[in-house]
Amino acid sequence: MIAPPRNTGLPGPSEDGARVRPGTMKAVAPPLARRCPPIRPRGERWTRRVRDVQHLPRTLPFNQPIQLVPPIKLRSHWLRRAFVATALVLATTATAAAAKDDGKVADFLLDNGMEVVVIPDHRAPVVTHMVWYKIGSADEPPGKSGIAHFFEHLMFKATSNHAADEFDRAVANIGGYQNAFTSYDYTAFNETVAPLALEQMMGFEADRMRNLILTDDVVKTERDVILEERRRSIDTNPHAVLDEEVVATLWQNQPYRIPVLGWMQEMEKLNRADAEAFYDNYYRPNNAVLIVAGDVEPETVKALAEKTYGKVARGPDLPPRIRPVEPEQNTKRVVTLSDARVAVPSFSTYWVVPSYRTAEPGEAEALDLLAEILGGGNRSRLYQELVVKQGIATEANAWFRGTMLDATYFTIRGSPRGDAKLVDLEAAADAEVARIARDGVTSDELEKAKDRFVRSMIFARDKQDHIANMFGSTLATGGNVQDVVEWPDRIRKITADQVKAVAARYLVFDHSTTGYLFPETEN
């Protein structure tokens, strides 16, 4: 399956990026249908193997903003702040009361270089176990597009110790959940099970980290699967086709311009030698991060990790993940697609912006709040002006994908309603962007946006996979545990001037890429 972005809001590396010494621990305040039709939000390059996975909140690596709780209308500034403060106290108190370790996150390294993060949560007898490899589609060798996603599929094949599908059956037999995904900068594998099954999950994952058996027949069969996945999820979907072309046009030099699934003509040529070379280079403990969230104690996880993953030999040190530098964006580019299957036209405009890892201090946080204020939900400017007041849009939103190893993008998108023209909708959306760049935002709407973000962080802890994704995606793109822990405080410190500054600096229409999707009969 292919994954993220989800609008991230995840922090990048802090100045203190040092890792913990090996062997030490630091506390910081039904069976899966892996071949089902992918679920792919518009504007993204990812697929899923299961149908019933909910999108993550906007603080995670998905880009579509999601309302986590029913809106509560608080009419005074102090009352709204009091509500958020109370929610934070209650959430923290509940977790602390249930957890022996007061809910603190533990972070340590195994002797073979594998980083382990433990997020205790004793409210339910469940544990989420995730292995993140610091390898994604943007790291693929030239001419081998799609190999990262292809290898994600191959990881479910037989090993020298377990038959094909034995891992799947083991998870299904205990009523657990299993999945995997590939993105531009990482590949992740996860299981959600009862705590007693954690050691078994670790054993399976540690085994397939080095003991896969790859034959020509296995590789050919799974290659046919990913080719069909591309036909079904991209080639037959005009929205996906346009999005793919817009992203390929947006990036002039970055490997992010290549689809995570890969280009068809290169996917068709992937072979066993390609797969084995990829496996040998990247699937090593010193290129992986283990995230365990749930009803566990850090000491228990540490002992189990040393017993299972600790036996896997460290691989050669990998070179730094240095990629081609994107040249200055200095033109406006347009991509247009007309298709008979399209009933309602739409537009999407992209800008290249810094990620949490590449931004100057405060810029990424300001971009996250800008996306929330501009188009982060039904209280955003785009929604209120275009959907509610003018009635010319069925949808209008904005998002920022913050968790990327290199630069990332900021996007606005909209579709007209009824007889409204797409050109008028786009002009109205552009006017809202320009208004923020010119006049800034009010202190009241900035505080409301901050409240929504902090609240989403609090409620994200209610789902183990959400909080595990927060830490995993951050650590896999150069950040550390403290970045996630301190993220709400950094959001709170952003000023209205900072939001205005990033809008004026980065959302320049002469330096953007816009895609238009039309019914075949429309110009």
ABEGO torsion letter per residue (X at the ends): XBBOBBBAGBBBBBABABBBBBGBBBBBXXBBBAABBBBBBBGBBBBBABAABBBBBAABABABBBBABBBBBBABAAAAAAAAAAAAAAAAAAAAAABAAGGBBBBBBBAAGBBBBBBBBAABBBBBBBBBBBBBAAABBBGABGAAAAAAAAAABBBAABBBGAAAAAAAAAGBBBBBBBBAABBBBBBBBBAAAAAAAAAAAAAAAAABBBBAAAAAAAAAAAAAAAAAAAAABAAAAAAAAAAAAABAABAAABBAAEBAAAAAABBAAAAAAAAAAABBAAABBBBBBEBBBAAAAAAAAAAAAAABBBBBBBBBBBBBBBBBBABBBBBBBBBAABABBBBBBBBBBBBAAABBBGAAAAAAAAAAAAAAEAABAAAAAAAAAAGABABBBBBBBABBABBBBBBBBBBBBEABBAAAAAAAAAAAAAAAAAAEBBAAAAAAAAAAAAAAAAAAAABAAAAAAAAAAAAAAGBBAAAAAAAAAAAAABBAAAAAAAAAAABBAAABBBBBBBBAABX
